[in-house]
Amino acid sequence: MNTPTQAPLWQREFPDFPPADMPELSPGWEDKSWHNDACPSFHDGDLGLTLWIDYADRAKREMPRHSSRFTLLREDDPAEANGREIISTEDWSEILTAIKIRWTEYEHEIGRA
């Protein structure tokens, strides 16, 4: 948990990442950012998802010509050690749609739907 004077983990690990470029995440996403990774990452344990949020400025990305700004992985598949990619896109609304679809699947899995 962050104290009022402490910056979020992603900001401490990636101090050059512009705060204005970080989309707002809903509750439930745990900041898993680490400075040795290419960009900030967040995990939702209930949904089994990891979200990578890369720099809006392509020039700051580790692979500027080959990486998308947002990548969503499904982490609960034992056959995939690093997660199975659900979507990789420049469009935040596509990420939100993919999360909503996974949420619906999750509700079916736990018997809420």
SVG drawing of the C-alpha trace seen along z (x, -y; Angstrom):
<svg xmlns="http://www.w3.org/2000/svg" viewBox="-26 -14 43 41">
<polyline fill="none" stroke="black" stroke-width="0.4" points="0.0,0.0 1.2,-3.5 1.5,-6.2 0.4,-9.7 4.0,-10.7 5.0,-7.5 4.7,-7.2 3.1,-4.1 5.5,-1.1 5.4,-1.6 6.5,-5.2 9.3,-4.3 10.5,-1.5 10.0,-3.5 10.6,-7.1 10.8,-8.3 7.3,-6.9 5.0,-9.9 2.1,-9.7 -0.3,-11.2 0.4,-8.2 -0.7,-5.7 -4.4,-4.7 -6.6,-4.3 -6.9,-0.8 -9.9,0.6 -9.5,2.0 -8.1,5.5 -5.0,4.8 -1.8,5.3 1.2,3.3 4.0,5.9 6.3,3.4 10.0,4.1 12.8,1.9 14.4,4.9 11.3,5.4 10.6,3.4 7.6,1.5 5.2,1.4 3.0,4.5 -0.1,5.2 -1.7,8.5 -5.3,9.4 -5.2,12.7 -8.9,13.4 -9.0,13.1 -5.6,14.6 -4.5,11.7 -1.3,9.7 -1.3,6.4 1.8,4.8 1.6,1.0 4.4,-0.3 5.4,-3.8 3.1,-5.9 6.2,-7.2 7.4,-4.4 11.0,-5.7 11.1,-4.8 9.9,-1.2 12.4,1.6 11.4,2.8 9.8,-0.4 8.9,1.1 7.6,4.5 5.8,3.9 2.3,2.7 1.6,0.3 -0.8,2.7 -0.4,6.4 -2.9,8.6 -1.8,12.1 -3.8,15.0 -1.6,16.4 -3.7,19.3 -2.8,21.7 -0.3,24.2 0.8,25.0 2.1,21.5 5.0,20.6 4.8,16.9 1.1,16.6 -0.9,16.8 -1.4,13.6 -5.0,12.5 -4.4,9.2 -1.7,6.8 -2.8,3.4 -2.3,-0.3 -5.9,-0.9 -6.8,-1.0 -10.6,-0.4 -9.7,3.0 -7.9,3.9 -11.0,2.9 -13.2,5.0 -10.9,8.0 -10.9,7.6 -14.7,7.4 -14.9,10.6 -12.6,12.3 -14.7,11.0 -17.8,12.6 -15.9,15.9 -14.7,15.7 -18.3,15.1 -19.4,18.3 -16.4,20.2 -17.4,19.3 -21.1,19.7 -22.2,16.1 -23.6,15.9"/>
</svg>
